[in-house]
C-alpha cells in the first residue's frame, strides 16, 4: 500500500534548504578544502581499495566518502546532495533525530554502494573515492518522495519508473564512454552510482519503518484525502 496525496499545498520559498542537507553539502566541500594538507597519498590512505577490503581493511567503506579527486568532483556531489536531499530531509524532520536519520541514510547508502562496487571489482587496486554513491542514495529516495506532500510513491508508479530509467541510462552511458560528458571527469564508478540509486529506491521505505517515521500530515477534507497506508 502507499499513501494517498492531499491537495496541492501553497508554494514554498525557492531557497528553503533543510539544515541536514546544508550540513552534508558543507561537509563535502569542507573536507575537500582540507584534504590537500594530507599529502599526495590521500587516495590510498582514505579511499576504498577493493582488494584490501577482502583482506580486512574495511575503514575505506566510510572514509572514501570524505575525499574527492578535484573541485569539480566534490562540487558535483555537493550540488547533487543540494538538489535531491530536501525531500528526504523534510520528511525526516528538522529536529536532532531528523538530522541523525538523514545523515545515517546518507552514510548507509554510501557504505552499501562502495561495498557493492567492491563485490563487482574484487581484485581492483584502484582506490574508490567520493560521496557519489551516497548522493545517489538521496537521488533514489527523492525519486519516490519528489512530490509536494512528502508521500512515498509506489516503486512501479509511472513517475518513479521513468525517473529511474533515466538515471540508469545516464550511468550506463557514462560507463560506456568512460567519462562523465557533463563534467569531463574520467574514471567514474558508475556501478557504485547504480547501487546507491537502488539502495535509495528500495531502502527509503524500510528506513521509515525501521525508525518509525510518521507519515506526512494529511488534511481532513479534499478530493485526495484518506488514511495513509503502509509504506514499502
C-alpha positions as CSV (number, residue, x, y, z in Angstrom):
1,X,0.0,0.0,0.0
2,X,1.0,3.6,-0.5
3,X,-0.1,6.9,0.8
4,X,-2.9,9.0,-0.7
5,X,-1.7,12.5,-1.6
6,X,-3.6,15.5,-0.2
7,X,-4.5,18.6,-2.1
8,X,-1.8,20.8,-3.6
9,X,-0.2,22.9,-0.8
10,X,0.9,26.5,-1.1
11,X,4.2,27.4,-2.7
12,X,7.3,27.3,-0.6
13,X,10.3,29.6,-0.8
14,X,12.6,28.8,-3.7
15,X,15.7,28.5,-1.5
16,X,14.3,26.7,1.6
17,X,17.1,24.1,2.0
18,X,16.8,21.9,5.1
19,X,19.6,22.0,7.6
20,X,20.7,18.4,7.3
21,X,21.2,18.9,3.5
22,X,23.3,22.0,4.2
23,X,25.4,20.1,6.7
24,X,26.2,17.4,4.1
25,X,27.0,19.9,1.4
26,X,29.2,21.9,3.8
27,X,31.0,18.7,4.9
28,X,31.7,17.6,1.4
29,X,33.2,20.9,0.4
30,X,35.0,21.5,3.7
31,X,36.7,18.1,3.7
32,X,37.9,18.7,0.1
33,X,39.2,22.1,1.1
34,X,41.5,20.5,3.8
35,X,42.5,17.2,2.1
36,X,45.3,18.9,0.2
37,X,47.1,19.2,3.6
38,X,47.1,15.4,4.0
39,X,49.7,14.8,1.3
40,X,49.7,13.2,-2.2
41,X,48.9,9.7,-1.0
42,X,45.4,10.6,0.4
43,X,43.6,8.4,-2.2
44,X,45.4,5.3,-0.9
45,X,45.1,6.3,2.8
46,X,41.4,7.1,2.7
47,X,39.9,5.6,-0.5
48,X,38.4,2.2,-0.6
49,X,40.7,-0.3,-2.4
50,X,38.5,-3.4,-3.1
51,X,41.4,-5.9,-2.9
52,X,42.3,-4.5,0.5
53,X,38.7,-4.8,1.7
54,X,38.8,-8.5,1.4
55,X,42.0,-8.6,3.4
56,X,40.2,-6.9,6.4
57,X,40.7,-3.2,5.7
58,X,37.1,-2.1,5.8
59,X,37.6,1.5,7.0
60,X,37.7,2.8,3.5
61,X,34.0,1.9,3.1
62,X,33.4,5.0,5.3
63,X,36.4,7.3,4.7
64,X,36.2,7.1,0.9
65,X,33.1,9.3,1.1
66,X,35.1,12.1,2.6
67,X,37.7,12.6,-0.2
68,X,37.4,13.7,-3.8
69,X,39.6,13.9,-6.8
70,X,39.1,17.5,-7.7
71,X,36.9,20.5,-7.1
72,X,34.6,19.5,-10.0
73,X,34.2,16.1,-8.4
74,X,33.4,17.5,-4.9
75,X,31.3,20.3,-6.3
76,X,29.1,17.9,-8.4
77,X,28.4,15.7,-5.4
78,X,27.6,18.8,-3.3
79,X,25.2,20.1,-6.0
80,X,23.6,16.6,-6.2
81,X,23.0,16.5,-2.4
82,X,21.7,20.0,-2.5
83,X,19.3,19.3,-5.4
84,X,18.0,15.9,-4.2
85,X,18.4,15.8,-0.4
86,X,15.5,18.1,0.5
87,X,12.5,15.7,0.1
88,X,14.1,13.1,2.4
89,X,15.3,15.7,4.9
90,X,11.8,17.3,5.1
91,X,10.1,14.0,5.6
92,X,12.5,13.0,8.4
93,X,12.1,16.4,10.2
94,X,14.4,19.2,11.2
95,X,15.0,18.2,14.9
96,X,18.0,16.4,16.2
97,X,16.5,13.0,15.4
98,X,15.8,14.1,11.8
99,X,19.4,15.2,11.4
100,X,20.7,11.9,12.7
101,X,18.3,9.8,10.5
102,X,19.2,11.9,7.4
103,X,23.0,11.6,7.9
104,X,22.5,7.9,8.8
105,X,20.7,7.2,5.5
106,X,23.4,9.1,3.6
107,X,26.2,7.1,5.2
108,X,24.4,3.7,4.8
109,X,23.8,4.5,1.1
110,X,27.5,5.3,0.7
111,X,28.8,2.3,2.5
112,X,26.5,-0.1,0.7
113,X,27.3,1.4,-2.7
114,X,31.0,1.1,-2.0
115,X,30.6,-2.5,-0.8
116,X,28.6,-3.4,-3.9
117,X,31.3,-1.8,-6.1
118,X,34.0,-3.9,-4.3
119,X,31.9,-7.1,-4.8
120,X,31.8,-6.3,-8.5
121,X,35.5,-5.4,-8.7
122,X,37.1,-7.7,-6.0
123,X,40.7,-7.6,-7.3
124,X,40.9,-3.9,-8.1
125,X,43.8,-2.0,-6.6
126,X,42.4,1.4,-7.7
127,X,41.0,3.5,-4.8
128,X,37.3,4.3,-4.9
129,X,36.8,7.9,-3.7
130,X,33.9,10.3,-3.4
131,X,30.4,10.5,-2.0
132,X,28.6,9.8,-5.3
133,X,27.1,6.5,-4.1
134,X,25.7,8.2,-1.0
135,X,24.4,11.1,-3.2
136,X,22.7,8.6,-5.5
137,X,21.1,7.1,-2.4
138,X,19.5,10.5,-1.8
139,X,18.5,10.6,-5.5
140,X,16.8,7.2,-5.2
141,X,14.9,8.4,-2.1
142,X,13.9,11.6,-3.8
143,X,12.6,9.7,-6.8
144,X,10.0,8.2,-4.5
145,X,9.4,11.4,-2.5
146,X,9.6,14.1,-5.1
147,X,6.0,15.4,-4.8
148,X,4.5,18.3,-2.9
149,X,3.4,16.2,0.0
150,X,6.3,14.0,1.0
151,X,4.3,10.9,0.1
152,X,6.2,7.7,-0.6
153,X,5.2,6.8,-4.2
154,X,5.0,3.1,-5.3
155,X,8.1,1.7,-6.9
156,X,6.1,0.8,-10.0
157,X,4.4,4.2,-10.5
158,X,5.0,5.8,-13.9
159,X,6.9,8.7,-12.4
160,X,9.3,6.5,-10.4
161,X,9.9,4.1,-13.2
162,X,10.6,6.9,-15.8
163,X,13.0,8.8,-13.5
164,X,14.7,5.5,-12.5
165,X,15.1,4.6,-16.2
166,X,16.6,8.0,-16.9
167,X,19.2,7.7,-14.2
168,X,20.1,4.1,-15.2
169,X,20.5,5.2,-18.8
170,X,22.8,8.2,-17.9
171,X,25.0,6.0,-15.8
172,X,25.2,3.2,-18.5
173,X,26.2,6.0,-20.9
174,X,28.9,7.2,-18.5
175,X,30.2,3.6,-18.2
176,X,30.2,3.1,-22.0
177,X,32.0,6.4,-22.7
178,X,34.4,6.1,-19.7
179,X,33.9,9.6,-18.5
180,X,31.1,12.0,-17.5
181,X,30.2,14.2,-20.5
182,X,28.7,16.9,-18.3
183,X,31.9,17.4,-16.2
184,X,34.7,15.7,-18.2
185,X,35.7,13.6,-15.2
186,X,37.1,10.2,-16.1
187,X,37.2,7.0,-14.1
188,X,33.6,7.3,-12.9
189,X,32.5,4.4,-10.7
190,X,29.1,4.2,-12.4
191,X,28.4,0.8,-10.8
192,X,28.5,2.4,-7.3
193,X,26.1,5.1,-8.6
194,X,23.5,2.5,-9.7
195,X,23.9,0.5,-6.4
196,X,23.4,3.8,-4.4
197,X,20.3,4.5,-6.5
198,X,18.9,1.1,-5.8
199,X,19.6,1.5,-2.1
200,X,17.7,4.8,-2.1
201,X,14.8,3.4,-4.1
202,X,14.3,0.2,-2.1
203,X,15.6,1.3,1.2
204,X,13.7,4.5,1.9
205,X,10.5,2.8,2.9
206,X,12.4,0.3,5.1
207,X,14.2,3.2,6.7
208,X,10.9,4.9,7.5
209,X,9.5,1.7,9.0
210,X,12.7,0.8,10.9
211,X,12.8,4.2,12.6
212,X,9.0,4.6,12.8
213,X,9.0,7.8,10.8
214,X,5.4,9.0,10.8
215,X,3.5,9.6,7.5
216,X,3.0,13.2,6.4
217,X,0.1,15.1,8.0
218,X,-2.9,15.0,5.6
219,X,-5.7,17.5,5.5
220,X,-9.1,16.3,6.7
221,X,-11.0,17.3,3.6
222,X,-10.4,17.5,-0.2
223,X,-10.5,15.2,-3.2
224,X,-7.3,13.4,-2.3
225,X,-7.8,12.8,1.4
226,X,-7.6,9.4,3.0
227,X,-5.8,7.5,5.6
228,X,-2.2,6.8,4.5
229,X,-1.4,3.1,4.1
230,X,1.8,1.3,4.9
231,X,5.0,2.3,3.0
232,X,7.1,-0.1,1.1
